[in-house]
Amino acid sequence: MAKATCGRSGGFVRRYTRSTVPRMRWTAELQQSFVRAIDCLGGPDSAKATPKRILQLMGVGGLTISHVKSHLQMYRCTPHGIAKKG
């Protein structure tokens, strides 16, 4: 169990515990499926573009709602239509 430590403000901060589950890599195919699902639901800022609906439209086995939630949050915070350098 994670042990709490006292933070600077006097409150308690829970110690970070690294997950034993390996990180999921978003392949080009997964990204394409994700973007298609978002476009089908009206775009990233649409009220219909919820993680649950995106997950259902993608229909990918092994993908969890947590994966989609995290990716959607990142996707909404990045500009689209600009070519990535690299």
C-alpha positions in Angstrom: 0.0 0.0 0.0 1.2 3.5 -0.8 2.5 5.5 2.2 1.4 9.1 2.7 3.9 11.8 3.2 3.5 15.3 4.4 3.6 17.9 1.6 4.9 21.5 1.8 1.5 22.9 2.5 1.0 20.6 5.5 -1.4 18.3 3.6 -0.7 14.7 2.8 0.4 13.5 -0.6 0.1 9.9 -1.6 3.3 8.4 -2.8 3.4 7.5 -6.6 3.3 3.7 -7.3 4.2 2.6 -10.8 1.8 0.3 -12.5 2.9 -3.2 -13.3 0.8 -3.2 -16.5 2.9 -2.2 -19.5 2.0 1.0 -21.3 -0.1 0.7 -24.4 1.3 2.0 -27.7 -1.1 3.8 -30.0 -0.3 2.4 -33.4 -1.1 4.3 -36.7 -4.1 1.9 -37.2 -5.4 2.5 -33.7 -5.0 6.3 -34.2 -6.9 6.1 -37.5 -9.7 4.2 -35.9 -9.8 6.7 -33.0 -10.0 9.7 -35.3 -12.7 8.1 -37.4 -14.8 7.4 -34.3 -14.4 11.0 -33.1 -15.3 12.4 -36.6 -18.3 10.1 -36.7 -19.4 11.5 -33.3 -19.1 15.2 -34.5 -15.5 16.1 -33.6 -13.4 16.1 -30.4 -15.3 18.9 -28.7 -18.7 17.3 -29.4 -20.8 16.3 -26.4 -21.4 13.0 -28.2 -17.6 12.2 -28.3 -17.5 10.4 -25.0 -14.9 7.7 -24.2 -17.5 5.0 -24.0 -19.0 5.8 -27.4 -15.6 6.1 -29.0 -14.6 2.7 -27.5 -17.8 1.2 -28.9 -17.3 2.6 -32.4 -13.6 1.5 -32.5 -14.5 -2.1 -31.6 -10.9 -3.0 -30.7 -10.3 -5.9 -28.4 -8.1 -5.3 -25.4 -8.6 -1.5 -25.5 -10.2 -0.2 -22.2 -12.2 2.9 -21.5 -9.2 4.2 -19.4 -7.0 4.0 -22.5 -9.6 6.0 -24.5 -10.1 8.5 -21.7 -6.5 9.3 -21.5 -6.0 9.5 -25.3 -9.0 11.7 -25.7 -7.8 14.1 -23.1 -4.4 14.3 -24.9 -6.1 14.6 -28.3 -8.3 17.5 -27.2 -5.3 19.4 -25.9 -3.3 19.2 -29.1 -3.8 21.2 -32.3 -4.9 19.1 -35.4 -4.4 19.7 -39.0 -0.8 20.8 -38.5 1.8 18.4 -39.8 3.9 16.9 -37.0 7.7 17.4 -37.3 9.8 14.4 -36.9 
